[in-house]
Amino acid sequence: MHGTTTGEDIFNCVYDLLQKYNLPQSKLTSVATDGAPSMTGKTNGFVALLREKLSEISDGSNIHHTHCIIHQEVLCTKVIKMENVLTPIKKFINFIRSRGLNQRQFSLFLTELESEYSGLSYYTERVDPGLTFEHHTGPQQGVMLWDAISFEIKSPLGVIPDTLKAERYIDDILRPVLLPFLSHHPGFTFQQDNGRPHTARVTMDCLQSCQTLPWPARSPDLSPIESTSGT
């Protein structure tokens, strides 16, 4: 849609699609929307206009209107208190992800179970002092994360709790996160910038089993992953 998104605009767009694909309007029994006024307005909302139009064909008042399940889940998470469940889960996740050895052992455990997952993601909704490390560039609390992205998927997050050096990069990122991820997606080509931990000899030796693409020297940093910094 371009321009405004009033209830009438949305209705016209949806109704045009129904006609374009010759969808039988008499068989439309329910519609799910969010709670925006343009959707739920009693007179000019999308649902009201749709019911009015369909009443010309059949009994449009029988259309069942539901709140989108995605938004229902978000609302429920804000209302239902589940700290007695989430607190131990966050502790388990922190224990596994805070050390490279723990991550490798857990990844091996998943492999033995023939799991479709190769690692464990962090619980991240808000900054919790119990989930942060001191950032190596200053006294403020923070956490340095690493991940890899492709056109369709992304890797699990890796945690760097201290200054990133080649040995830590290998032990905390490459072996527990990147290599298992690449093993589950054969044919992927890995590229990273020319930071010292990335170009160290031990790092390059660790990546010998992977297909890599060199980062051009003195090139502008146009990596799309940079757009996620700070999110």
C-alpha positions in Angstrom: 0.0 0.0 0.0 1.1 3.5 -0.8 0.0 6.7 1.0 -2.6 6.6 3.7 -3.8 3.5 5.5 -7.3 4.3 6.6 -10.0 1.7 7.0 -11.4 2.5 3.5 -7.9 2.3 2.0 -7.3 -1.1 3.5 -10.8 -2.3 2.5 -10.3 -1.2 -1.1 -7.0 -3.0 -1.4 -8.3 -6.2 0.1 -11.5 -6.2 -1.9 -9.6 -5.6 -5.2 -7.5 -8.7 -4.4 -10.6 -10.7 -3.8 -11.9 -9.7 -7.2 -8.6 -10.1 -8.9 -8.2 -13.7 -7.9 -11.9 -14.6 -8.2 -12.2 -15.6 -4.6 -15.8 -16.5 -3.6 -16.7 -13.8 -1.2 -19.7 -15.8 0.1 -17.2 -18.3 1.6 -15.4 -15.6 3.7 -16.3 -16.5 7.3 -13.7 -14.8 9.5 -11.0 -12.1 9.5 -8.1 -11.5 11.9 -6.7 -8.0 12.5 -4.9 -6.0 15.1 -6.7 -3.5 17.3 -5.9 -0.4 15.3 -8.9 2.0 14.8 -8.5 1.7 11.0 -9.3 -2.0 11.5 -11.9 -2.1 14.3 -13.7 1.3 13.8 -17.5 0.8 14.2 -18.3 2.8 11.1 -15.3 3.3 8.9 -13.1 0.5 10.1 -12.0 -2.2 7.7 -14.1 -4.9 9.3 -17.2 -2.7 9.3 -16.8 -1.8 5.7 -16.1 -5.5 4.8 -19.3 -6.6 6.6 -21.3 -3.9 4.9 -20.0 -4.9 1.4 -20.5 -8.6 2.0 -24.0 -8.1 3.3 -24.9 -7.1 -0.3 -24.0 -10.7 -1.3 -24.9 -12.7 1.8 -25.3 -12.2 5.5 -22.0 -10.3 6.1 -22.8 -9.9 9.8 -21.9 -13.5 10.3 -18.2 -12.8 9.6 -16.3 -13.7 12.7 -13.7 -11.1 13.7 -10.7 -12.2 15.8 -7.7 -10.4 17.2 -4.5 -11.5 15.5 -2.9 -14.4 17.4 0.6 -12.8 17.1 -0.6 -9.7 18.9 -2.5 -11.9 21.4 0.7 -13.7 22.3 2.6 -10.4 22.8 -0.2 -9.0 25.0 -0.2 -12.3 27.1 3.6 -12.1 27.7 3.1 -8.6 29.1 0.4 -9.6 31.5 1.2 -13.2 32.6 3.9 -13.3 35.2 6.2 -16.3 34.5 9.3 -15.3 36.4 9.2 -18.6 38.3 9.7 -20.3 34.9 11.9 -17.8 33.1 14.4 -17.1 35.9 15.8 -20.7 36.0 15.7 -20.9 32.2 17.8 -17.7 31.9 20.3 -19.1 34.4 20.6 -22.3 32.4 21.1 -20.3 29.1 23.7 -18.0 30.7 25.6 -21.0 32.1 25.7 -22.7 28.7 26.5 -19.6 26.6 29.0 -17.9 28.9 31.8 -20.4 28.2 33.1 -21.9 25.0 33.5 -25.3 26.6 29.9 -25.4 27.8 28.7 -24.4 24.4 30.8 -27.1 22.7 29.5 -29.8 25.1 25.9 -28.7 24.7 26.3 -28.7 20.8 27.7 -32.2 21.0 24.7 -33.2 23.2 22.3 -31.8 20.5 24.2 -33.7 17.8 23.9 -37.0 19.7 20.1 -36.3 20.0 20.0 -35.7 16.2 18.4 -32.3 17.0 17.7 -29.9 14.1 19.3 -27.2 16.2 23.0 -26.7 16.5 23.1 -24.3 19.4 21.2 -22.2 22.0 19.9 -18.7 21.5 19.9 -16.0 24.2 16.7 -14.9 26.0 16.5 -11.2 25.0 13.6 -9.0 25.6 15.1 -6.3 27.8 18.4 -5.5 29.3 18.6 -7.4 32.6 21.6 -6.8 34.9 21.7 -10.5 35.5 22.3 -11.2 31.8 25.1 -8.7 31.1 28.9 -8.7 31.3 31.2 -5.7 31.7 32.2 -4.5 28.3 35.9 -4.5 27.7 36.0 -0.9 26.4 34.6 0.8 29.5 33.1 0.4 32.9 29.5 0.3 31.7 27.7 -3.0 31.7 27.1 -4.5 28.3 27.6 -7.6 26.3 29.3 -8.1 22.9 27.5 -10.5 20.6 28.5 -12.1 17.4 26.4 -13.7 14.6 26.4 -14.4 10.9 23.6 -13.7 8.5 22.7 -14.9 5.0 19.9 -14.0 2.7 17.4 -16.3 4.4 18.7 -17.4 7.8 21.1 -16.3 10.6 23.4 -18.2 12.9 22.9 -18.5 16.7 24.4 -15.7 18.7 27.9 -16.0 20.1 28.9 -14.2 23.3 32.3 -12.4 23.7 32.6 -11.7 27.5 36.1 -10.1 27.2 38.6 -8.6 24.8 38.3 -10.4 21.5 41.6 -12.1 20.6 42.2 -14.8 18.1 42.2 -17.6 20.7 39.0 -16.4 22.3 37.5 -15.9 18.8 38.2 -19.6 18.0 37.1 -21.0 21.4 34.0 -19.0 21.9 32.8 -18.3 18.4 34.2 -20.4 15.6 34.2 -23.8 17.1 31.0 -23.7 19.2 28.9 -21.5 16.9 30.1 -20.9 13.3 31.5 -24.4 12.4 28.4 -26.3 13.6 26.2 -23.7 11.8 28.2 -24.2 8.5 28.1 -28.0 8.8 24.3 -27.8 8.9 24.3 -25.6 5.7 26.7 -27.1 3.2 27.6 -24.8 0.3 27.6 -21.6 2.4 30.5 -19.2 1.8 31.7 -17.3 4.9 33.1 -13.8 4.8 34.3 -11.5 7.6 36.3 -8.3 7.7 40.0 -7.9 8.2 40.1 -7.4 12.0 43.2 -8.9 13.6 41.4 -11.8 15.3 39.8 -12.7 12.0 43.0 -12.7 10.0 45.4 -14.3 12.5 47.1 -17.5 11.4 45.4 -19.7 14.0 42.0 -18.3 12.9 42.7 -19.1 9.2 43.9 -22.6 10.2 40.6 -23.1 12.0 38.6 -22.1 9.0 40.4 -24.3 6.5 37.5 -26.7 6.3 35.2 -23.8 5.3 34.7 -22.0 2.0 35.7 -18.4 2.7 35.5 -15.1 0.7 38.3 -12.6 1.3 37.4 -9.1 2.4 38.9 -6.5 0.0 41.6 -4.3 1.6 40.6 -0.6 2.2 37.1 -1.3 1.1 34.1 0.7 2.5 32.4 -1.3 5.3 29.1 -2.0 3.5 28.3 -5.2 5.4 24.5 -5.3 6.0 25.1 -6.7 9.5 26.4 -3.4 10.6 22.9 -2.0 10.4 21.9 -4.2 13.3 24.5 -2.7 15.7 22.9 -1.4 18.8 19.6 -3.3 18.3 
